C-alpha cells in the first residue's frame, strides 16, 4: 500500500517534474525593485605594520620562507590563529606586509579575501588562479628545550603536507617533512584563459567552460569538470541592485537537461561578489539546482554573473549557507554545434564511466542485489533523460530492482522512515557516483553506497579514456567522506 502524499508534496513534485522538462519551464518576470539577496562584504581588517620587539618575528618569517620553498604554489594564504609566543594580530600585521614585499602582492592572499570571492580562487586579469595553498603555523618549546615551528600546508582545509623546523642558533633546521597519505603531490592545472567562440547577439546563448571543484578528503587538489549550459532570455537593465550590478537576467537556464527559471531570488543566502572586479559590468541571476538530495531541506542556488556583452559568465555552483568556499565555474560563449557535439560526447562518455564505476565497485556483493535507489540528479555532466535510460540498462546486472531515489523513498514496500527522520532502504541501497574531474580523456569519480544498517561503502577512481572505453585505477576502496 502506497503512502498518502500531501498536496504540498504533490505541488513540489510537480515543480520538480517541470524543472526537468526543458522548454516547458517558463521565464519568471523580473522586478528589479524586488531582488531577494544580500551581498557579502569583504571583512579583511586593515594591516597595521608593526616594528618587531623580539627575534621571534624574524624566526616566523624564516619558517614561512622554508615552507614556501618546500611546497611551491602560485599564491599563499595563512592561518595565524595558533601562533605561539606572539598574538595572531601581531604575526599577521608583521608578516603580511613583509611577505608581500618579498613575494609580490599578487601571491599573498588573506583568507577573508577568499571568503569575499566565495571560492578557493584568486581572480586575475586572465581568469582565476586556483593554486592557492594555506600555511597554518605555530611554535612551542619542545621536550628538548628547542623552539619548534610546526607548519601544515592545506588547500581548502585539506592537509597536503606537514612540516616542522628547529631553531639552531640563527638557522632553522628541518625536522619533519611528510606528505599527507591522501595527497599524491599533484597541483591544479595551469589553465589557459577561455576565449569566446561566438560573439553575435541571440536569444538562446550557449556556454562552455570549466566547473572547478573544491576537492574531497581523499583528493584535496583537483582539476576542473567540462561544464556546459544554455540560457534562453534577455537582460533586464537597471540600477540600485545590491552589489551594484547592471541589472538582472530574465530567462531559463538549462544544465544537464534540467531547466530552471533565472530570478533575483537567492533564497535568503548572502552572496559573495568578489569573483568579478566590477559588478557594474555584469548582470546577476540565480537559479535552483538539480543536484540536491530530495531529503535535503537546505536551500541551494546557482549564482550567475553574466557579462554585459553576454560573452561569458562566472558564478557559484550549488551555493548553500553551510559552505564558506563554493565550487565555481567560468564559461564563455560557444556555438550551438559545439554545444551539441560536446554534450553528446559527454552523455556517452560519462554514462559509460558511471556504469563502469558502479559495476567495478559492486563486484560480487550479492547482498545488494535488491532495491538500488539511484540519485540520478546528482550525476553531473549528463542530460538527465539520457542518463536514466542508459545507466539503468548499463548496470542491469547489478540489481534486479533499479529505482529513481526520489520515487523509491515514497514507496513503503521498499523504504522505511528511520529514527533520524530520513527514509532508507532496509533491503537495498541508495547510490550515487560523484564526478570531481573530467575533461573528456581523464576523470576522477567517487561512488557511495549507503544504507541504514551500516556506514555503507564506496570507492574512489581515476579513469583514462582511450579507444572508446575507460580504464579505471582504484585510488581508494572504502567509505567516501
C-alpha positions as CSV (number, residue, x, y, z in Angstrom):
1,X,0.0,0.0,0.0
2,X,1.4,3.4,-1.0
3,X,1.8,6.2,1.5
4,X,-0.6,9.1,1.0
5,X,1.1,12.2,-0.4
6,X,0.1,15.6,0.9
7,X,-1.0,18.4,-1.5
8,X,2.2,20.3,-0.7
9,X,4.4,17.3,-1.7
10,X,2.3,16.9,-4.8
11,X,3.0,20.5,-5.7
12,X,6.7,20.2,-5.0
13,X,6.8,17.0,-7.2
14,X,5.1,18.9,-10.0
15,X,7.7,21.7,-9.8
16,X,10.4,19.0,-9.8
17,X,9.0,17.3,-12.9
18,X,8.6,20.6,-14.7
19,X,12.2,21.5,-13.9
20,X,13.4,18.6,-16.0
21,X,11.2,19.3,-19.0
22,X,13.5,21.7,-20.8
23,X,11.4,24.2,-22.8
24,X,8.3,23.7,-20.7
25,X,9.9,25.8,-18.0
26,X,8.9,29.4,-18.4
27,X,10.9,32.6,-17.5
28,X,9.8,34.5,-14.4
29,X,9.2,38.2,-14.8
30,X,12.0,40.1,-13.0
31,X,11.2,43.1,-10.9
32,X,14.4,44.9,-10.1
33,X,12.8,46.5,-7.1
34,X,12.1,43.1,-5.5
35,X,15.5,41.5,-5.5
36,X,15.9,39.0,-2.7
37,X,19.6,38.7,-2.0
38,X,22.2,40.4,0.1
39,X,25.9,40.8,-0.6
40,X,28.8,39.6,1.5
41,X,31.2,42.3,2.3
42,X,35.0,41.8,2.5
43,X,35.8,41.8,6.2
44,X,39.6,41.9,5.8
45,X,40.9,44.2,8.5
46,X,43.4,46.8,7.6
47,X,47.1,46.0,8.1
48,X,48.8,47.9,10.9
49,X,52.5,47.4,10.2
50,X,54.5,46.9,13.4
51,X,58.1,47.1,14.5
52,X,59.3,43.7,15.8
53,X,60.0,43.7,19.5
54,X,61.7,40.3,19.6
55,X,63.6,37.9,17.3
56,X,60.5,35.6,17.2
57,X,59.0,37.7,14.4
58,X,62.1,37.0,12.2
59,X,62.1,33.3,13.2
60,X,58.5,33.0,12.0
61,X,59.4,34.7,8.7
62,X,62.2,32.2,8.2
63,X,59.8,29.3,8.9
64,X,57.4,30.6,6.3
65,X,60.2,31.1,3.8
66,X,61.2,27.4,4.3
67,X,57.6,26.2,3.9
68,X,57.2,28.2,0.7
69,X,60.4,26.8,-0.6
70,X,59.3,23.2,0.3
71,X,55.8,23.5,-1.2
72,X,55.6,25.8,-4.2
73,X,52.4,27.5,-5.1
74,X,51.2,30.4,-7.2
75,X,49.5,32.0,-4.1
76,X,49.6,31.5,-0.4
77,X,47.1,32.3,2.4
78,X,47.7,32.0,6.1
79,X,46.2,30.9,9.5
80,X,48.0,32.5,12.4
81,X,45.3,31.6,15.0
82,X,47.5,29.1,16.8
83,X,50.8,31.1,16.8
84,X,52.9,30.6,19.9
85,X,54.8,33.4,21.7
86,X,53.1,36.0,19.6
87,X,49.4,37.0,19.1
88,X,47.6,36.4,15.9
89,X,47.3,40.1,15.2
90,X,51.0,40.7,15.9
91,X,52.1,38.0,13.5
92,X,49.6,39.0,10.8
93,X,50.5,42.7,10.9
94,X,54.2,41.9,10.7
95,X,54.3,39.0,8.2
96,X,51.7,40.0,5.6
97,X,53.4,43.3,4.6
98,X,56.9,41.6,4.8
99,X,55.8,38.7,2.7
100,X,54.0,40.8,0.1
101,X,57.1,42.9,-0.4
102,X,59.2,39.8,-0.7
103,X,57.0,37.6,-2.9
104,X,54.7,40.2,-4.5
105,X,51.2,41.5,-3.7
106,X,49.5,39.0,-6.1
107,X,51.0,35.9,-4.3
108,X,50.0,36.7,-0.7
109,X,46.2,36.4,-0.1
110,X,44.3,36.5,3.2
111,X,41.5,34.0,3.8
112,X,39.0,36.7,4.3
113,X,39.7,37.8,0.8
114,X,38.9,34.3,-0.4
115,X,35.7,34.4,1.6
116,X,34.7,37.6,-0.2
117,X,35.2,35.7,-3.5
118,X,33.2,32.7,-2.3
119,X,35.6,30.2,-3.9
120,X,39.1,28.8,-3.4
121,X,40.4,31.0,-6.1
122,X,42.0,34.4,-6.8
123,X,40.6,36.4,-9.7
124,X,43.2,37.7,-12.1
125,X,43.2,39.6,-15.3
126,X,43.3,36.4,-17.3
127,X,40.9,34.3,-15.3
128,X,41.3,32.6,-12.0
129,X,44.3,31.3,-10.0
130,X,43.4,28.1,-8.3
131,X,46.8,27.0,-7.0
132,X,46.4,28.6,-3.6
133,X,47.9,26.8,-0.5
134,X,47.3,27.7,3.1
135,X,50.0,27.9,5.7
136,X,49.0,27.1,9.2
137,X,51.8,27.9,11.6
138,X,52.5,27.6,15.3
139,X,55.5,27.3,17.6
140,X,56.3,25.9,21.0
141,X,59.2,24.8,23.2
142,X,59.6,21.1,22.8
143,X,60.8,18.5,25.3
144,X,64.4,19.1,24.3
145,X,64.1,22.8,25.2
146,X,64.2,23.8,21.5
147,X,61.8,26.2,19.8
148,X,60.0,24.2,17.2
149,X,57.9,25.7,14.4
150,X,55.1,23.4,13.2
151,X,53.5,24.0,9.8
152,X,50.6,22.4,8.0
153,X,50.2,23.1,4.3
154,X,46.5,22.9,3.4
155,X,44.2,23.6,0.5
156,X,40.6,24.5,1.3
157,X,41.0,22.8,4.8
158,X,42.5,19.6,3.3
159,X,46.0,18.9,4.7
160,X,48.7,18.3,2.0
161,X,51.9,18.3,3.9
162,X,53.2,18.6,7.5
163,X,56.5,20.4,8.3
164,X,58.5,21.3,11.4
165,X,61.7,23.2,12.0
166,X,64.0,23.5,15.0
167,X,65.9,26.7,15.8
168,X,69.7,26.1,15.7
169,X,71.3,29.4,16.5
170,X,70.3,31.8,13.8
171,X,69.2,29.0,11.4
172,X,66.1,26.7,11.2
173,X,66.8,23.0,10.7
174,X,64.1,20.8,9.1
175,X,62.8,18.1,11.5
176,X,59.6,16.9,9.7
177,X,58.6,16.9,6.1
178,X,55.8,14.4,5.3
179,X,53.2,14.3,2.6
180,X,49.6,13.5,3.8
181,X,48.6,9.9,3.0
182,X,45.7,11.1,0.8
183,X,47.8,13.6,-1.2
184,X,49.6,12.5,-4.4
185,X,51.5,15.7,-4.9
186,X,49.5,16.9,-7.9
187,X,48.8,20.5,-8.5
188,X,45.9,22.3,-10.1
189,X,46.4,22.5,-13.9
190,X,47.8,25.7,-15.4
191,X,44.8,26.5,-17.5
192,X,44.6,28.9,-20.5
193,X,42.2,31.8,-20.5
194,X,38.8,31.0,-22.1
195,X,38.2,32.8,-25.4
196,X,34.6,33.2,-26.7
197,X,33.9,31.2,-29.8
198,X,30.7,33.3,-30.6
199,X,30.1,37.0,-30.1
200,X,26.8,37.7,-32.0
201,X,23.6,38.5,-30.3
202,X,21.0,35.8,-29.9
203,X,18.0,34.9,-27.7
204,X,19.5,31.4,-27.0
205,X,23.0,31.6,-25.7
206,X,25.3,28.5,-25.4
207,X,28.2,28.4,-22.9
208,X,31.1,26.1,-22.3
209,X,34.0,26.1,-19.9
210,X,35.1,24.8,-16.5
211,X,33.5,23.9,-13.3
212,X,36.1,24.0,-10.5
213,X,35.6,21.5,-7.7
214,X,36.9,22.4,-4.2
215,X,38.0,18.8,-3.5
216,X,37.2,15.9,-1.2
217,X,39.3,14.4,1.6
218,X,40.8,11.7,-0.5
219,X,41.9,14.0,-3.3
220,X,42.4,17.6,-2.0
221,X,43.7,19.0,-5.3
222,X,41.6,18.5,-8.4
223,X,41.3,19.9,-11.9
224,X,38.1,21.0,-13.5
225,X,35.0,19.4,-15.0
226,X,33.8,20.2,-18.6
227,X,30.8,22.4,-18.0
228,X,28.1,23.3,-20.4
229,X,24.8,25.1,-20.2
230,X,22.4,27.2,-22.3
231,X,20.4,30.3,-21.4
232,X,17.2,31.5,-23.2
233,X,16.2,35.0,-22.3
234,X,17.3,38.6,-22.1
235,X,18.9,41.0,-19.7
236,X,16.9,43.5,-17.7
237,X,18.9,46.7,-17.3
238,X,18.6,48.7,-14.1
239,X,20.4,50.2,-11.2
240,X,20.2,50.1,-7.4
241,X,20.6,46.3,-7.1
242,X,22.7,45.1,-4.1
243,X,26.3,44.9,-5.1
244,X,26.0,47.5,-7.9
245,X,25.1,45.1,-10.7
246,X,24.0,46.3,-14.1
247,X,20.6,44.5,-13.8
248,X,19.2,41.0,-13.8
249,X,18.6,38.4,-16.4
250,X,15.1,37.2,-17.3
251,X,15.1,33.7,-18.8
252,X,15.7,30.0,-18.4
253,X,18.9,28.2,-17.8
254,X,19.3,24.5,-18.8
255,X,22.1,22.4,-17.2
256,X,22.4,18.7,-17.8
257,X,19.0,18.6,-19.4
258,X,17.3,20.2,-16.3
259,X,15.8,23.7,-16.8
260,X,15.2,26.4,-14.2
261,X,14.0,30.0,-14.3
262,X,16.6,32.7,-13.7
263,X,15.4,35.0,-10.9
264,X,16.8,37.5,-8.4
265,X,15.9,35.2,-5.5
266,X,18.9,33.8,-3.6
267,X,16.6,32.0,-1.1
268,X,17.9,34.3,1.6
269,X,21.6,33.4,1.0
270,X,24.3,36.1,1.3
271,X,26.2,36.3,-2.0
272,X,29.9,36.9,-2.4
273,X,30.7,39.1,-5.4
274,X,34.5,39.0,-5.4
275,X,34.6,36.8,-8.5
276,X,34.0,39.9,-10.6
277,X,36.1,43.0,-10.2
278,X,33.5,45.5,-11.4
279,X,29.8,44.3,-10.7
280,X,28.5,47.2,-12.8
281,X,29.7,45.3,-15.9
282,X,27.7,42.2,-15.1
283,X,24.0,41.1,-14.7
284,X,23.2,38.9,-11.8
285,X,20.8,36.0,-11.7
286,X,20.0,32.9,-9.6
287,X,18.6,29.5,-10.3
288,X,17.6,26.5,-8.4
289,X,19.9,23.5,-8.6
290,X,19.2,20.0,-9.9
291,X,21.8,18.1,-7.8
292,X,20.3,18.1,-4.3
293,X,19.2,15.0,-2.4
294,X,15.3,15.0,-2.3
295,X,15.6,14.6,1.5
296,X,17.9,17.6,1.9
297,X,15.9,20.6,3.0
298,X,18.7,23.1,2.7
299,X,18.5,25.9,0.2
300,X,20.9,25.7,-2.7
301,X,21.3,28.2,-5.6
302,X,23.5,28.6,-8.6
303,X,24.7,32.2,-8.9
304,X,25.4,33.7,-12.4
305,X,27.4,36.8,-13.0
306,X,26.7,37.4,-16.7
307,X,28.9,39.9,-18.7
308,X,27.0,42.8,-20.2
309,X,28.2,41.8,-23.7
310,X,27.0,38.3,-23.0
311,X,30.4,36.8,-24.0
312,X,30.9,34.9,-20.7
313,X,29.7,34.0,-17.3
314,X,31.3,33.2,-14.0
315,X,29.4,32.0,-10.9
316,X,29.0,29.9,-7.9
317,X,27.7,26.3,-8.2
318,X,25.3,24.8,-5.7
319,X,25.9,27.5,-3.1
320,X,24.3,27.0,0.3
321,X,24.6,28.6,3.8
322,X,26.8,25.9,5.2
323,X,29.8,26.4,2.8
324,X,32.4,29.1,3.0
325,X,34.1,28.2,-0.2
326,X,31.8,27.1,-3.0
327,X,32.5,25.3,-6.3
328,X,32.8,27.9,-9.0
329,X,32.5,28.0,-12.8
330,X,33.8,30.1,-15.7
331,X,32.3,29.8,-19.2
332,X,32.3,31.6,-22.5
333,X,30.0,31.7,-25.5
334,X,30.2,28.7,-27.8
335,X,28.3,27.8,-30.9
336,X,25.2,25.7,-31.0
337,X,27.0,23.0,-32.9
338,X,29.9,23.0,-30.4
339,X,27.5,22.8,-27.5
340,X,25.6,19.8,-29.1
341,X,28.7,17.9,-30.0
342,X,30.3,18.3,-26.6
343,X,27.0,17.5,-24.8
344,X,26.5,14.3,-26.9
345,X,30.1,13.2,-26.3
346,X,29.7,13.8,-22.5
347,X,26.4,11.9,-22.4
348,X,28.1,8.9,-23.9
349,X,31.4,9.0,-22.2
350,X,30.2,9.9,-18.7
351,X,27.3,7.4,-18.7
352,X,29.9,4.7,-19.6
353,X,32.2,6.0,-16.9
354,X,29.4,5.9,-14.3
355,X,28.4,2.4,-15.4
356,X,32.0,1.1,-15.2
357,X,32.4,2.7,-11.7
358,X,29.2,1.1,-10.4
359,X,29.9,-2.4,-11.8
360,X,33.6,-2.3,-10.7
361,X,32.7,-1.3,-7.2
362,X,29.8,-3.6,-6.9
363,X,31.7,-6.7,-7.8
364,X,30.0,-9.9,-6.4
365,X,28.3,-8.2,-3.5
366,X,25.1,-10.2,-3.8
367,X,23.6,-8.6,-0.7
368,X,22.9,-5.5,-2.7
369,X,21.1,-7.4,-5.5
370,X,17.8,-6.0,-4.3
371,X,16.4,-2.4,-4.5
372,X,19.0,0.0,-5.8
373,X,17.8,3.6,-5.4
374,X,19.9,5.8,-7.7
375,X,20.3,9.5,-7.2
376,X,20.3,10.3,-10.9
377,X,20.0,14.0,-10.4
378,X,23.4,14.1,-8.6
379,X,25.3,12.6,-11.5
380,X,26.6,15.7,-13.2
381,X,27.7,16.2,-16.8
382,X,25.0,14.1,-18.4
383,X,21.5,15.1,-19.6
384,X,19.1,13.5,-17.1
385,X,16.8,11.7,-19.6
386,X,19.8,10.1,-21.3
387,X,21.3,9.1,-18.0
388,X,18.2,7.4,-16.6
389,X,17.7,5.4,-19.8
390,X,21.2,4.3,-20.5
391,X,22.7,4.0,-17.0
392,X,19.8,1.7,-15.9
393,X,20.4,-0.6,-18.9
394,X,24.1,-0.4,-18.4
395,X,24.0,-1.6,-14.8
396,X,21.1,-4.1,-15.1
397,X,23.3,-6.9,-13.9
398,X,23.9,-5.1,-10.6
399,X,20.4,-5.2,-9.2
400,X,17.0,-6.7,-10.1
401,X,15.2,-3.6,-8.9
402,X,16.8,-0.3,-10.0
403,X,14.7,2.8,-9.0
404,X,14.9,6.5,-9.0
405,X,15.7,7.6,-5.5
406,X,13.1,10.3,-5.4
407,X,10.4,7.8,-6.3
408,X,11.7,5.0,-4.1
409,X,11.6,6.9,-0.9
410,X,7.8,7.4,-1.4
411,X,7.2,3.6,-1.8
412,X,6.8,1.9,1.6
413,X,7.2,-1.5,0.1
414,X,11.0,-0.7,-0.2
415,X,11.6,2.3,2.1
416,X,11.3,3.0,5.8
417,X,11.3,6.1,7.8
418,X,14.4,6.0,10.1
419,X,14.7,7.3,13.7
420,X,16.7,10.3,12.3
421,X,13.7,11.3,10.2
422,X,15.1,10.2,6.8
423,X,13.9,7.4,4.6
424,X,16.2,4.4,4.0
425,X,16.1,1.1,2.2
426,X,16.2,-1.9,4.6
427,X,16.6,-4.4,1.8
428,X,18.7,-2.4,-0.6
429,X,21.0,0.6,-1.1
430,X,20.9,4.2,-2.2
431,X,23.7,5.0,-4.6
432,X,25.4,7.9,-6.3
433,X,28.6,8.5,-8.4
434,X,30.1,11.9,-7.9
435,X,32.3,13.4,-10.5
436,X,35.2,15.6,-9.5
437,X,37.4,15.9,-12.6
438,X,36.5,15.4,-16.2
439,X,38.0,16.7,-19.5
440,X,36.9,14.0,-21.9
441,X,40.0,12.0,-21.5
442,X,40.7,11.9,-17.8
443,X,38.3,11.7,-14.8
444,X,38.2,11.3,-11.0
445,X,34.9,9.9,-9.7
446,X,33.7,8.6,-6.3
447,X,30.9,6.1,-5.7
448,X,28.9,5.9,-2.5
449,X,26.5,3.1,-1.5
450,X,24.6,3.8,1.7
451,X,22.1,2.1,4.0
452,X,20.6,2.4,7.4
453,X,22.3,-0.7,8.8
454,X,25.9,0.5,8.3
455,X,28.0,3.4,7.1
456,X,27.9,2.0,3.6
457,X,31.0,1.8,1.4
458,X,32.4,3.3,-1.6
459,X,35.4,3.8,-3.8
460,X,37.4,6.5,-5.5
461,X,38.8,6.1,-9.0
462,X,40.8,7.9,-11.6
463,X,40.0,7.0,-15.1
464,X,41.5,7.5,-18.6
465,X,39.6,7.2,-21.8
466,X,41.1,5.7,-24.9
467,X,39.9,3.6,-27.9
468,X,36.3,4.0,-26.9
469,X,36.5,2.8,-23.3
470,X,37.5,3.8,-19.8
471,X,40.3,2.3,-17.8
472,X,39.9,2.6,-14.0
473,X,42.6,2.9,-11.4
474,X,41.4,2.5,-7.8
475,X,42.6,5.3,-5.5
476,X,40.6,4.2,-2.5
477,X,38.2,1.3,-1.7
478,X,36.3,2.4,1.4
479,X,33.8,4.8,2.7
480,X,33.9,8.2,0.9
481,X,33.9,11.0,3.4
